[in-house]
């Protein structure tokens, strides 16, 4: 689906931009745009494991740029998105392992 691909492109671009430019407005805009595309992809196909995983990755990025309270909320949302992606497609675990590890020990002990 096109929205899922655009969400993933925004995630990867935001990762690159964060590493080269830090927490600037353009990085935040890429994350917001990616989250909007992920929401579109999930509206089209709520069972898209890749869209859930991409949403989780974008939320991890957003948490890294946020205040502490917003970070906790974004990390929780990311954990839920990753767990949903893995419930749909357990084969994504290897792909998501490092992103889930960045959320702390709770994500490593999935239910």
Backbone atoms as SQL, in Angstrom:
CREATE TABLE atoms (id INTEGER PRIMARY KEY, chain TEXT, resi INTEGER, resn TEXT, atom TEXT, x REAL, y REAL, z REAL);
INSERT INTO atoms VALUES
  (1, 'A', 1, 'UNK', 'N', 0.846, -1.189, 0.000),
  (2, 'A', 1, 'UNK', 'CA', 0.000, 0.000, 0.000),
  (3, 'A', 1, 'UNK', 'C', 0.882, 1.240, 0.000),
  (4, 'A', 2, 'UNK', 'N', 0.525, 2.215, -0.776),
  (5, 'A', 2, 'UNK', 'CA', 1.317, 3.437, -0.908),
  (6, 'A', 2, 'UNK', 'C', 1.500, 4.180, 0.415),
  (7, 'A', 3, 'UNK', 'N', 0.466, 4.360, 1.242),
  (8, 'A', 3, 'UNK', 'CA', 0.686, 5.085, 2.497),
  (9, 'A', 3, 'UNK', 'C', 1.712, 4.406, 3.408),
  (10, 'A', 4, 'UNK', 'N', 1.734, 3.085, 3.443),
  (11, 'A', 4, 'UNK', 'CA', 2.701, 2.373, 4.284),
  (12, 'A', 4, 'UNK', 'C', 4.123, 2.625, 3.790),
  (13, 'A', 5, 'UNK', 'N', 4.315, 2.618, 2.499),
  (14, 'A', 5, 'UNK', 'CA', 5.632, 2.900, 1.931),
  (15, 'A', 5, 'UNK', 'C', 6.079, 4.321, 2.212),
  (16, 'A', 6, 'UNK', 'N', 5.145, 5.258, 2.105),
  (17, 'A', 6, 'UNK', 'CA', 5.472, 6.654, 2.410),
  (18, 'A', 6, 'UNK', 'C', 5.787, 6.845, 3.894),
  (19, 'A', 7, 'UNK', 'N', 5.084, 6.114, 4.748),
  (20, 'A', 7, 'UNK', 'CA', 5.370, 6.183, 6.189),
  (21, 'A', 7, 'UNK', 'C', 6.773, 5.664, 6.472),
  (22, 'A', 8, 'UNK', 'N', 7.141, 4.560, 5.841),
  (23, 'A', 8, 'UNK', 'CA', 8.479, 3.996, 6.041),
  (24, 'A', 8, 'UNK', 'C', 9.553, 4.933, 5.492),
  (25, 'A', 9, 'UNK', 'N', 9.295, 5.542, 4.361),
  (26, 'A', 9, 'UNK', 'CA', 10.238, 6.516, 3.803),
  (27, 'A', 9, 'UNK', 'C', 10.424, 7.693, 4.763),
  (28, 'A', 10, 'UNK', 'N', 9.344, 8.170, 5.336),
  (29, 'A', 10, 'UNK', 'CA', 9.428, 9.272, 6.300),
  (30, 'A', 10, 'UNK', 'C', 10.216, 8.840, 7.528),
  (31, 'A', 11, 'UNK', 'N', 10.018, 7.609, 7.997),
  (32, 'A', 11, 'UNK', 'CA', 10.752, 7.110, 9.165),
  (33, 'A', 11, 'UNK', 'C', 12.247, 7.081, 8.897),
  (34, 'A', 12, 'UNK', 'N', 12.620, 6.512, 7.773),
  (35, 'A', 12, 'UNK', 'CA', 14.047, 6.405, 7.452),
  (36, 'A', 12, 'UNK', 'C', 14.674, 7.781, 7.231),
  (37, 'A', 13, 'UNK', 'N', 13.943, 8.671, 6.588),
  (38, 'A', 13, 'UNK', 'CA', 14.455, 10.026, 6.361),
  (39, 'A', 13, 'UNK', 'C', 14.586, 10.773, 7.685),
  (40, 'A', 14, 'UNK', 'N', 13.608, 10.600, 8.573),
  (41, 'A', 14, 'UNK', 'CA', 13.672, 11.256, 9.887),
  (42, 'A', 14, 'UNK', 'C', 14.839, 10.709, 10.704),
  (43, 'A', 15, 'UNK', 'N', 15.103, 9.406, 10.623),
  (44, 'A', 15, 'UNK', 'CA', 16.268, 8.840, 11.315),
  (45, 'A', 15, 'UNK', 'C', 17.555, 9.486, 10.816),
  (46, 'A', 16, 'UNK', 'N', 17.683, 9.584, 9.503),
  (47, 'A', 16, 'UNK', 'CA', 18.872, 10.206, 8.918),
  (48, 'A', 16, 'UNK', 'C', 18.971, 11.665, 9.341),
  (49, 'A', 17, 'UNK', 'N', 17.854, 12.380, 9.229),
  (50, 'A', 17, 'UNK', 'CA', 17.877, 13.811, 9.541),
  (51, 'A', 17, 'UNK', 'C', 18.219, 14.042, 11.009),
  (52, 'A', 18, 'UNK', 'N', 17.674, 13.217, 11.900),
  (53, 'A', 18, 'UNK', 'CA', 17.980, 13.360, 13.324),
  (54, 'A', 18, 'UNK', 'C', 19.472, 13.163, 13.569),
  (55, 'A', 19, 'UNK', 'N', 20.077, 12.204, 12.861),
  (56, 'A', 19, 'UNK', 'CA', 21.511, 11.941, 13.066),
  (57, 'A', 19, 'UNK', 'C', 22.387, 13.046, 12.482),
  (58, 'A', 20, 'UNK', 'N', 21.886, 13.773, 11.504),
  (59, 'A', 20, 'UNK', 'CA', 22.688, 14.826, 10.877),
  (60, 'A', 20, 'UNK', 'C', 22.317, 16.238, 11.321),
  (61, 'A', 21, 'UNK', 'N', 21.063, 16.453, 11.705),
  (62, 'A', 21, 'UNK', 'CA', 20.593, 17.796, 12.057),
  (63, 'A', 21, 'UNK', 'C', 20.011, 17.896, 13.462),
  (64, 'A', 22, 'UNK', 'N', 19.864, 16.773, 14.145),
  (65, 'A', 22, 'UNK', 'CA', 19.300, 16.790, 15.490),
  (66, 'A', 22, 'UNK', 'C', 17.793, 17.002, 15.472),
  (67, 'A', 23, 'UNK', 'N', 17.312, 17.593, 16.538),
  (68, 'A', 23, 'UNK', 'CA', 15.875, 17.780, 16.737),
  (69, 'A', 23, 'UNK', 'C', 15.417, 19.110, 16.159),
  (70, 'A', 24, 'UNK', 'N', 15.452, 19.215, 14.846),
  (71, 'A', 24, 'UNK', 'CA', 15.008, 20.461, 14.225),
  (72, 'A', 24, 'UNK', 'C', 13.559, 20.329, 13.757),
  (73, 'A', 25, 'UNK', 'N', 12.942, 21.444, 13.383),
  (74, 'A', 25, 'UNK', 'CA', 11.528, 21.392, 12.961),
  (75, 'A', 25, 'UNK', 'C', 11.282, 20.462, 11.768),
  (76, 'A', 26, 'UNK', 'N', 12.230, 20.355, 10.857),
  (77, 'A', 26, 'UNK', 'CA', 12.037, 19.482, 9.692),
  (78, 'A', 26, 'UNK', 'C', 12.002, 18.015, 10.109),
  (79, 'A', 27, 'UNK', 'N', 12.803, 17.648, 11.098),
  (80, 'A', 27, 'UNK', 'CA', 12.782, 16.267, 11.591),
  (81, 'A', 27, 'UNK', 'C', 11.433, 15.960, 12.212),
  (82, 'A', 28, 'UNK', 'N', 10.948, 16.887, 13.023),
  (83, 'A', 28, 'UNK', 'CA', 9.634, 16.702, 13.648),
  (84, 'A', 28, 'UNK', 'C', 8.526, 16.625, 12.591),
  (85, 'A', 29, 'UNK', 'N', 8.630, 17.433, 11.553),
  (86, 'A', 29, 'UNK', 'CA', 7.628, 17.427, 10.482),
  (87, 'A', 29, 'UNK', 'C', 7.633, 16.091, 9.743),
  (88, 'A', 30, 'UNK', 'N', 8.815, 15.524, 9.517),
  (89, 'A', 30, 'UNK', 'CA', 8.898, 14.213, 8.865),
  (90, 'A', 30, 'UNK', 'C', 8.235, 13.135, 9.724),
  (91, 'A', 31, 'UNK', 'N', 8.470, 13.186, 11.018),
  (92, 'A', 31, 'UNK', 'CA', 7.858, 12.202, 11.922),
  (93, 'A', 31, 'UNK', 'C', 6.338, 12.349, 11.906),
  (94, 'A', 32, 'UNK', 'N', 5.851, 13.585, 11.983),
  (95, 'A', 32, 'UNK', 'CA', 4.402, 13.822, 11.954),
  (96, 'A', 32, 'UNK', 'C', 3.792, 13.344, 10.639),
  (97, 'A', 33, 'UNK', 'N', 4.476, 13.626, 9.527),
  (98, 'A', 33, 'UNK', 'CA', 3.971, 13.185, 8.217),
  (99, 'A', 33, 'UNK', 'C', 3.965, 11.663, 8.131),
  (100, 'A', 34, 'UNK', 'N', 5.010, 11.040, 8.650),
  (101, 'A', 34, 'UNK', 'CA', 5.069, 9.580, 8.646),
  (102, 'A', 34, 'UNK', 'C', 3.958, 8.960, 9.479),
  (103, 'A', 35, 'UNK', 'N', 3.693, 9.549, 10.645),
  (104, 'A', 35, 'UNK', 'CA', 2.599, 9.040, 11.479),
  (105, 'A', 35, 'UNK', 'C', 1.246, 9.189, 10.779),
  (106, 'A', 36, 'UNK', 'N', 1.069, 10.273, 10.048),
  (107, 'A', 36, 'UNK', 'CA', -0.181, 10.458, 9.295),
  (108, 'A', 36, 'UNK', 'C', -0.312, 9.402, 8.205),
  (109, 'A', 37, 'UNK', 'N', 0.793, 9.110, 7.510),
  (110, 'A', 37, 'UNK', 'CA', 0.754, 8.082, 6.460),
  (111, 'A', 37, 'UNK', 'C', 0.527, 6.698, 7.073),
  (112, 'A', 38, 'UNK', 'N', 1.126, 6.432, 8.221),
  (113, 'A', 38, 'UNK', 'CA', 0.908, 5.143, 8.884),
  (114, 'A', 38, 'UNK', 'C', -0.560, 4.997, 9.283),
  (115, 'A', 39, 'UNK', 'N', -1.166, 6.083, 9.760),
  (116, 'A', 39, 'UNK', 'CA', -2.591, 6.045, 10.116),
  (117, 'A', 39, 'UNK', 'C', -3.437, 5.754, 8.874),
  (118, 'A', 40, 'UNK', 'N', -3.085, 6.357, 7.753),
  (119, 'A', 40, 'UNK', 'CA', -3.810, 6.069, 6.496),
  (120, 'A', 40, 'UNK', 'C', -3.668, 4.599, 6.122),
  (121, 'A', 41, 'UNK', 'N', -2.440, 4.080, 6.225),
  (122, 'A', 41, 'UNK', 'CA', -2.204, 2.678, 5.874),
  (123, 'A', 41, 'UNK', 'C', -3.013, 1.750, 6.768),
  (124, 'A', 42, 'UNK', 'N', -3.086, 2.068, 8.050),
  (125, 'A', 42, 'UNK', 'CA', -3.846, 1.223, 8.982),
  (126, 'A', 42, 'UNK', 'C', -5.348, 1.371, 8.781),
  (127, 'A', 43, 'UNK', 'N', -5.791, 2.520, 8.287),
  (128, 'A', 43, 'UNK', 'CA', -7.216, 2.677, 7.963),
  (129, 'A', 43, 'UNK', 'C', -7.581, 1.790, 6.775),
  (130, 'A', 44, 'UNK', 'N', -6.642, 1.647, 5.847),
  (131, 'A', 44, 'UNK', 'CA', -6.868, 0.797, 4.671),
  (132, 'A', 44, 'UNK', 'C', -6.787, -0.682, 5.053),
  (133, 'A', 45, 'UNK', 'N', -5.767, -1.020, 5.852),
  (134, 'A', 45, 'UNK', 'CA', -5.538, -2.415, 6.244),
  (135, 'A', 45, 'UNK', 'C', -5.096, -2.469, 7.708),
  (136, 'A', 46, 'UNK', 'N', -6.049, -2.623, 8.622),
  (137, 'A', 46, 'UNK', 'CA', -5.715, -2.661, 10.049),
  (138, 'A', 46, 'UNK', 'C', -4.826, -3.840, 10.445),
  (139, 'A', 47, 'UNK', 'N', -4.700, -4.826, 9.584),
  (140, 'A', 47, 'UNK', 'CA', -3.885, -6.001, 9.857),
  (141, 'A', 47, 'UNK', 'C', -2.516, -5.924, 9.181),
  (142, 'A', 48, 'UNK', 'N', -2.099, -4.742, 8.761),
  (143, 'A', 48, 'UNK', 'CA', -0.785, -4.573, 8.152),
  (144, 'A', 48, 'UNK', 'C', 0.283, -4.528, 9.235),
  (145, 'A', 49, 'UNK', 'N', 1.002, -5.627, 9.379),
  (146, 'A', 49, 'UNK', 'CA', 2.057, -5.696, 10.386),
  (147, 'A', 49, 'UNK', 'C', 3.118, -4.638, 10.119),
  (148, 'A', 50, 'UNK', 'N', 3.460, -4.443, 8.855),
  (149, 'A', 50, 'UNK', 'CA', 4.499, -3.473, 8.516),
  (150, 'A', 50, 'UNK', 'C', 4.056, -2.047, 8.867),
  (151, 'A', 51, 'UNK', 'N', 2.806, -1.710, 8.663),
  (152, 'A', 51, 'UNK', 'CA', 2.322, -0.371, 9.024),
  (153, 'A', 51, 'UNK', 'C', 2.373, -0.170, 10.533),
  (154, 'A', 52, 'UNK', 'N', 2.010, -1.193, 11.305),
  (155, 'A', 52, 'UNK', 'CA', 2.110, -1.099, 12.766),
  (156, 'A', 52, 'UNK', 'C', 3.571, -0.930, 13.187),
  (157, 'A', 53, 'UNK', 'N', 4.466, -1.701, 12.564),
  (158, 'A', 53, 'UNK', 'CA', 5.887, -1.630, 12.899),
  (159, 'A', 53, 'UNK', 'C', 6.462, -0.257, 12.551),
  (160, 'A', 54, 'UNK', 'N', 6.085, 0.261, 11.397),
  (161, 'A', 54, 'UNK', 'CA', 6.573, 1.579, 10.991),
  (162, 'A', 54, 'UNK', 'C', 6.056, 2.653, 11.935),
  (163, 'A', 55, 'UNK', 'N', 4.797, 2.546, 12.315),
  (164, 'A', 55, 'UNK', 'CA', 4.228, 3.499, 13.281),
  (165, 'A', 55, 'UNK', 'C', 5.014, 3.446, 14.587),
  (166, 'A', 56, 'UNK', 'N', 5.329, 2.245, 15.046),
  (167, 'A', 56, 'UNK', 'CA', 6.120, 2.101, 16.261),
  (168, 'A', 56, 'UNK', 'C', 7.482, 2.771, 16.136),
  (169, 'A', 57, 'UNK', 'N', 8.127, 2.582, 14.995),
  (170, 'A', 57, 'UNK', 'CA', 9.430, 3.206, 14.777),
  (171, 'A', 57, 'UNK', 'C', 9.359, 4.720, 14.776),
  (172, 'A', 58, 'UNK', 'N', 8.316, 5.260, 14.186),
  (173, 'A', 58, 'UNK', 'CA', 8.122, 6.716, 14.180),
  (174, 'A', 58, 'UNK', 'C', 7.859, 7.234, 15.592),
  (175, 'A', 59, 'UNK', 'N', 7.118, 6.466, 16.368),
  (176, 'A', 59, 'UNK', 'CA', 6.847, 6.874, 17.751),
  (177, 'A', 59, 'UNK', 'C', 8.115, 6.842, 18.604),
  (178, 'A', 60, 'UNK', 'N', 8.997, 5.888, 18.337),
  (179, 'A', 60, 'UNK', 'CA', 10.288, 5.853, 19.036),
  (180, 'A', 60, 'UNK', 'C', 11.077, 7.121, 18.705),
  (181, 'A', 61, 'UNK', 'N', 11.082, 7.486, 17.427),
  (182, 'A', 61, 'UNK', 'CA', 11.780, 8.717, 17.028),
  (183, 'A', 61, 'UNK', 'C', 11.170, 9.933, 17.713),
  (184, 'A', 62, 'UNK', 'N', 9.836, 9.994, 17.731),
  (185, 'A', 62, 'UNK', 'CA', 9.162, 11.126, 18.373),
  (186, 'A', 62, 'UNK', 'C', 9.511, 11.182, 19.866),
  (187, 'A', 63, 'UNK', 'N', 9.573, 10.023, 20.508),
  (188, 'A', 63, 'UNK', 'CA', 9.919, 9.982, 21.931),
  (189, 'A', 63, 'UNK', 'C', 11.317, 10.539, 22.168),
  (190, 'A', 64, 'UNK', 'N', 12.220, 10.288, 21.244),
  (191, 'A', 64, 'UNK', 'CA', 13.577, 10.782, 21.386),
  (192, 'A', 64, 'UNK', 'C', 13.696, 12.289, 21.254),
  (193, 'A', 65, 'UNK', 'N', 12.664, 12.927, 20.728),
  (194, 'A', 65, 'UNK', 'CA', 12.686, 14.379, 20.536),
  (195, 'A', 65, 'UNK', 'C', 11.763, 15.108, 21.500),
  (196, 'A', 66, 'UNK', 'N', 11.111, 14.365, 22.410),
  (197, 'A', 66, 'UNK', 'CA', 10.041, 14.934, 23.234),
  (198, 'A', 66, 'UNK', 'C', 10.480, 15.219, 24.657),
  (199, 'A', 67, 'UNK', 'N', 9.606, 15.940, 25.363),
  (200, 'A', 67, 'UNK', 'CA', 9.761, 16.142, 26.805),
  (201, 'A', 67, 'UNK', 'C', 9.502, 14.806, 27.498),
  (202, 'A', 68, 'UNK', 'N', 9.884, 14.675, 28.750),
  (203, 'A', 68, 'UNK', 'CA', 9.815, 13.387, 29.438),
  (204, 'A', 68, 'UNK', 'C', 8.411, 12.791, 29.488),
  (205, 'A', 69, 'UNK', 'N', 7.380, 13.586, 29.777),
  (206, 'A', 69, 'UNK', 'CA', 6.014, 13.059, 29.823),
  (207, 'A', 69, 'UNK', 'C', 5.552, 12.568, 28.470),
  (208, 'A', 70, 'UNK', 'N', 5.859, 13.318, 27.433),
  (209, 'A', 70, 'UNK', 'CA', 5.498, 12.918, 26.073),
  (210, 'A', 70, 'UNK', 'C', 6.317, 11.701, 25.646),
  (211, 'A', 71, 'UNK', 'N', 7.555, 11.608, 26.117),
  (212, 'A', 71, 'UNK', 'CA', 8.400, 10.459, 25.804),
  (213, 'A', 71, 'UNK', 'C', 7.772, 9.179, 26.331),
  (214, 'A', 72, 'UNK', 'N', 7.307, 9.208, 27.567),
  (215, 'A', 72, 'UNK', 'CA', 6.682, 8.028, 28.166),
  (216, 'A', 72, 'UNK', 'C', 5.448, 7.606, 27.377),
  (217, 'A', 73, 'UNK', 'N', 4.621, 8.573, 26.992),
  (218, 'A', 73, 'UNK', 'CA', 3.414, 8.265, 26.213),
  (219, 'A', 73, 'UNK', 'C', 3.781, 7.700, 24.838),
  (220, 'A', 74, 'UNK', 'N', 4.760, 8.316, 24.173),
  (221, 'A', 74, 'UNK', 'CA', 5.174, 7.817, 22.853),
  (222, 'A', 74, 'UNK', 'C', 5.777, 6.420, 22.958),
  (223, 'A', 75, 'UNK', 'N', 6.588, 6.190, 23.997),
  (224, 'A', 75, 'UNK', 'CA', 7.166, 4.858, 24.176),
  (225, 'A', 75, 'UNK', 'C', 6.086, 3.811, 24.414),
  (226, 'A', 76, 'UNK', 'N', 5.064, 4.168, 25.190),
  (227, 'A', 76, 'UNK', 'CA', 3.960, 3.228, 25.416),
  (228, 'A', 76, 'UNK', 'C', 3.242, 2.929, 24.097),
  (229, 'A', 77, 'UNK', 'N', 2.937, 3.970, 23.333),
  (230, 'A', 77, 'UNK', 'CA', 2.276, 3.771, 22.037),
  (231, 'A', 77, 'UNK', 'C', 3.141, 2.940, 21.098),
  (232, 'A', 78, 'UNK', 'N', 4.453, 3.184, 21.120),
  (233, 'A', 78, 'UNK', 'CA', 5.368, 2.417, 20.269),
  (234, 'A', 78, 'UNK', 'C', 5.357, 0.952, 20.664),
  (235, 'A', 79, 'UNK', 'N', 5.407, 0.688, 21.957),
  (236, 'A', 79, 'UNK', 'CA', 5.392, -0.694, 22.448),
  (237, 'A', 79, 'UNK', 'C', 4.112, -1.407, 21.977),
  (238, 'A', 80, 'UNK', 'N', 2.976, -0.726, 22.090),
  (239, 'A', 80, 'UNK', 'CA', 1.702, -1.314, 21.649),
  (240, 'A', 80, 'UNK', 'C', 1.739, -1.593, 20.144),
  (241, 'A', 81, 'UNK', 'N', 2.271, -0.648, 19.369),
  (242, 'A', 81, 'UNK', 'CA', 2.350, -0.828, 17.912),
  (243, 'A', 81, 'UNK', 'C', 3.258, -2.007, 17.555),
  (244, 'A', 82, 'UNK', 'N', 4.424, -2.104, 18.201),
  (245, 'A', 82, 'UNK', 'CA', 5.333, -3.217, 17.928),
  (246, 'A', 82, 'UNK', 'C', 4.703, -4.554, 18.322),
  (247, 'A', 83, 'UNK', 'N', 4.045, -4.583, 19.465),
  (248, 'A', 83, 'UNK', 'CA', 3.409, -5.828, 19.904),
  (249, 'A', 83, 'UNK', 'C', 2.305, -6.247, 18.942),
  (250, 'A', 84, 'UNK', 'N', 1.564, -5.275, 18.431),
  (251, 'A', 84, 'UNK', 'CA', 0.515, -5.592, 17.448),
  (252, 'A', 84, 'UNK', 'C', 1.139, -6.127, 16.161),
  (253, 'A', 85, 'UNK', 'N', 2.214, -5.489, 15.710),
  (254, 'A', 85, 'UNK', 'CA', 2.903, -5.946, 14.497),
  (255, 'A', 85, 'UNK', 'C', 3.384, -7.382, 14.669),
  (256, 'A', 86, 'UNK', 'N', 3.950, -7.679, 15.830),
  (257, 'A', 86, 'UNK', 'CA', 4.463, -9.029, 16.073),
  (258, 'A', 86, 'UNK', 'C', 3.352, -10.055, 16.253),
  (259, 'A', 87, 'UNK', 'N', 2.209, -9.625, 16.766),
  (260, 'A', 87, 'UNK', 'CA', 1.068, -10.545, 16.876),
  (261, 'A', 87, 'UNK', 'C', 0.580, -10.941, 15.485),
  (262, 'A', 88, 'UNK', 'N', 0.652, -10.000, 14.551),
  (263, 'A', 88, 'UNK', 'CA', 0.227, -10.278, 13.174),
  (264, 'A', 88, 'UNK', 'C', 1.286, -11.078, 12.428),
  (265, 'A', 89, 'UNK', 'N', 2.559, -10.673, 12.595),
  (266, 'A', 89, 'UNK', 'CA', 3.656, -11.324, 11.879),
  (267, 'A', 89, 'UNK', 'C', 4.860, -11.495, 12.796),
  (268, 'A', 90, 'UNK', 'N', 4.951, -12.640, 13.473),
  (269, 'A', 90, 'UNK', 'CA', 6.063, -12.876, 14.402),
  (270, 'A', 90, 'UNK', 'C', 7.435, -12.832, 13.735),
  (271, 'A', 91, 'UNK', 'N', 7.483, -12.996, 12.426),
  (272, 'A', 91, 'UNK', 'CA', 8.765, -12.973, 11.727),
  (273, 'A', 91, 'UNK', 'C', 9.406, -11.586, 11.709),
  (274, 'A', 92, 'UNK', 'N', 8.673, -10.566, 12.105),
  (275, 'A', 92, 'UNK', 'CA', 9.235, -9.214, 12.184),
  (276, 'A', 92, 'UNK', 'C', 10.101, -9.012, 13.425),
  (277, 'A', 93, 'UNK', 'N', 10.122, -9.980, 14.321),
  (278, 'A', 93, 'UNK', 'CA', 10.838, -9.797, 15.590),
  (279, 'A', 93, 'UNK', 'C', 12.306, -9.422, 15.369),
  (280, 'A', 94, 'UNK', 'N', 12.969, -10.087, 14.477),
  (281, 'A', 94, 'UNK', 'CA', 14.382, -9.776, 14.219),
  (282, 'A', 94, 'UNK', 'C', 14.540, -8.346, 13.716),
  (283, 'A', 95, 'UNK', 'N', 13.665, -7.934, 12.844),
  (284, 'A', 95, 'UNK', 'CA', 13.701, -6.579, 12.285),
  (285, 'A', 95, 'UNK', 'C', 13.452, -5.521, 13.363),
  (286, 'A', 96, 'UNK', 'N', 12.592, -5.828, 14.319),
  (287, 'A', 96, 'UNK', 'CA', 12.175, -4.844, 15.318),
  (288, 'A', 96, 'UNK', 'C', 12.971, -4.907, 16.619),
  (289, 'A', 97, 'UNK', 'N', 13.821, -5.891, 16.766),
  (290, 'A', 97, 'UNK', 'CA', 14.514, -6.123, 18.031),
  (291, 'A', 97, 'UNK', 'C', 15.213, -4.883, 18.576),
  (292, 'A', 98, 'UNK', 'N', 15.988, -4.182, 17.761),
  (293, 'A', 98, 'UNK', 'CA', 16.740, -3.027, 18.276),
  (294, 'A', 98, 'UNK', 'C', 15.815, -1.877, 18.657),
  (295, 'A', 99, 'UNK', 'N', 14.760, -1.663, 17.876),
  (296, 'A', 99, 'UNK', 'CA', 13.823, -0.593, 18.216),
  (297, 'A', 99, 'UNK', 'C', 13.084, -0.910, 19.515),
  (298, 'A', 100, 'UNK', 'N', 12.713, -2.164, 19.688),
  (299, 'A', 100, 'UNK', 'CA', 12.025, -2.556, 20.909),
  (300, 'A', 100, 'UNK', 'C', 12.958, -2.462, 22.108),
  (301, 'A', 101, 'UNK', 'N', 14.232, -2.791, 21.926),
  (302, 'A', 101, 'UNK', 'CA', 15.197, -2.710, 23.017),
  (303, 'A', 101, 'UNK', 'C', 15.347, -1.276, 23.505),
  (304, 'A', 102, 'UNK', 'N', 15.194, -0.318, 22.603),
  (305, 'A', 102, 'UNK', 'CA', 15.324, 1.087, 23.000),
  (306, 'A', 102, 'UNK', 'C', 14.185, 1.529, 23.922),
  (307, 'A', 103, 'UNK', 'N', 13.122, 0.742, 23.992),
  (308, 'A', 103, 'UNK', 'CA', 11.983, 1.073, 24.847),
  (309, 'A', 103, 'UNK', 'C', 12.177, 0.584, 26.280),
  (310, 'A', 104, 'UNK', 'N', 13.183, -0.225, 26.514),
  (311, 'A', 104, 'UNK', 'CA', 13.433, -0.719, 27.861),
  (312, 'A', 104, 'UNK', 'C', 13.003, -2.165, 28.020),
  (313, 'A', 105, 'UNK', 'N', 13.185, -2.710, 29.227),
  (314, 'A', 105, 'UNK', 'CA', 12.982, -4.140, 29.460),
  (315, 'A', 105, 'UNK', 'C', 11.559, -4.642, 29.265),
  (316, 'A', 106, 'UNK', 'N', 10.555, -3.801, 29.472),
  (317, 'A', 106, 'UNK', 'CA', 9.174, -4.284, 29.339),
  (318, 'A', 106, 'UNK', 'C', 8.902, -4.798, 27.929),
  (319, 'A', 107, 'UNK', 'N', 9.453, -4.155, 26.888),
  (320, 'A', 107, 'UNK', 'CA', 9.210, -4.569, 25.515),
  (321, 'A', 107, 'UNK', 'C', 9.861, -5.906, 25.201),
  (322, 'A', 108, 'UNK', 'N', 10.924, -6.258, 25.926),
  (323, 'A', 108, 'UNK', 'CA', 11.576, -7.530, 25.675),
  (324, 'A', 108, 'UNK', 'C', 10.756, -8.695, 26.207),
  (325, 'A', 109, 'UNK', 'N', 9.881, -8.429, 27.165),
  (326, 'A', 109, 'UNK', 'CA', 9.052, -9.485, 27.754),
  (327, 'A', 109, 'UNK', 'C', 7.614, -9.361, 27.268),
  (328, 'A', 110, 'UNK', 'N', 7.436, -9.614, 25.979),
  (329, 'A', 110, 'UNK', 'CA', 6.095, -9.484, 25.400),
  (330, 'A', 110, 'UNK', 'C', 5.135, -10.449, 26.056),
  (331, 'A', 111, 'UNK', 'N', 3.880, -10.059, 26.052),
  (332, 'A', 111, 'UNK', 'CA', 2.827, -10.920, 26.605),
  (333, 'A', 111, 'UNK', 'C', 2.446, -11.970, 25.599);
